[in-house]
Amino acid sequence: MRTNDEMERLQAAVRALGDVDVSAWSEDTLNEQIGELSAALVTLDALLTRVAEGVRGRGLRIEETVSA
C-alpha cells in the first residue's frame, strides 16, 4: 500500500473516532455495547502502540500537539 493511501486511511479513522460520543448513548445502549466497545478499544490501543513503537524504533519522536 502506498504511504498516501495509508495516511488517508488513518485520517479517516481519526475522523470516525472523533464522531463517537458515548456520553450521548443511553445507559441501556452502553451496557448492551460495552463488550464490543471494550474489544474495539483494546484492539485500537494495541494497533496504535504498534505504530508508535515503529516510529520510535526508527529514532523519531511522536509529538503531542498543544491546543491553543
N, C-alpha and C positions, 0 to 999 in steps of 0.2 A: 504494500500500500504506500502511496506517496505521502510525504510529510504534510502537504497542504490538505489532503483528504483527512488525515488523522487529526490535524488541528481543527478542521471544520467539525468533525465528529465530536471532539472534546468540547468545543464551544456549544454545540447543540445539546450535549449532556448537561453542561453548566446551565444553559437556559431552561432546560426541562426541570432540573432540580430547583432552580430559582422560582419556578411556578408552584412548587409543592408547599402547601401551608397547612400543616397538621393541626394548627390551632383552630382552623375553620372546620375541622372534622368533628362530628358528634362523638360523644363517648362510646356509643354503640359501634359506630364505624371504626373508630380507633381500636377498640377491643377486638373487632372482627378481623382487622387487618394487621394487628401487632406482630403476628408470626411472620407474615410475608414482609412487612416493613423491616423488622429486625434482620431477617436474612438479607434483604437488599442492602441495608446499611453496613452489615458486616462484610459483605462482598465488596461493596464500594470502598470501604476502608482498606481492605486488602489490596485492591487494584490501585488505589491512589498511592498507597505505601510503596507498591512495586515500582510505579512510575517515578515517584520521588527518589527512591533509592537508586534507580537507574541514572537519574540526573546527577545526584550527589556522587555516585560512583565514578562519574566522569570528571569529578573535581569542580563541579559548578554548584552555585548556591541557588536555593529557591527562596526568593524574597517575597515577604508578605507586603501587599500594598497597604498603605495607610490612608484611610478615608479622611477627607477634609473636614 
